[in-house]
Amino acid sequence: MKTTLDIQDALLLRAKRLSKRTGRPLRALVEEGLRQVLSSAEQPARYALPDCSVGEPNEPNPLESLSWQDLREEIYAGR
């Protein structure tokens, strides 16, 4: 299918240079670019929860021995 695109002059010049350098038609470059954009839009980036762990995994939890009052004091000590 034929269509008309308005492309920024500098971008079109770069695409034409790449087309000439690689021997691929400009149409093929445009199609490849569209495929890449569309495939990345279909696959949203997965969120990775940052690791905010405190202490060593094999060490006992120092907060387990605290009472609720002491634990509350520990939590709100910086406020």
N, C-alpha and C positions, 0 to 999 in steps of 0.2 A: 504494500500500500504506500502510495506517495503522500507526503505531508510536507508542510513548510514549518521551519523552526526559526525563531529569532535567537541567535547565539551571539554572545559577546564577542567582539572582533578578536580580542587577544586570545580567547579560549579557542575560537575557530582556527586561528593561525597555528596555535600549538597542536591542535588535533590534525590539521593538514600536514604539518611537519612529521608528526608521528606516523601518519598514514603513509607518507612517502618513504620514511625511513624503514618501516616494517613491511612495506609492500602490500598492505591491507587497505581495502577501500574505506573511505570515510564512513560509509553506511555501516560497515562491520564494527567500527569503533563505537559509533553511536549506539548500536544495538547491544554491544557488550556492556557499555556503561549503564544503559537502562536495565539490563539483566542484573547487574551487580547491585544497583540501587534498590530494585524491586525485591531481590532475594534478601538483602539486609533489612529491609522494612518488614518483611514477613517474619523474621526471626528476631524478636526483641531481645536485647541483651539481658541476660539473667543477672539478678542482683545477688552479690555475694556478701553475706553478713560478715562484718569485720570481727575478727577474733579479739574479744575484750576480756579474755580469761585473766584471772589473777591467781598468782601462786603456782605451785608445781602440781601436775596431775596426780602424782602418787603420794603427795603429802596429805596429812589429815587436815580437814577444814577447821581453821582456828575459831570460826564463828559458831560452830555446833555446840560448844560448851557454854555459850552465853545465854542468859535469861532474856526474855522479851524486852525487859526494861534496858538491860545492858546492850542488847542488839540495837534497840532504838537509839540509844545514846551514840553508838558507833556510827549508825547511818546518818544522823543529823549533827554530828560533831563539827562538820565544816560549815554549817549554816549560821 
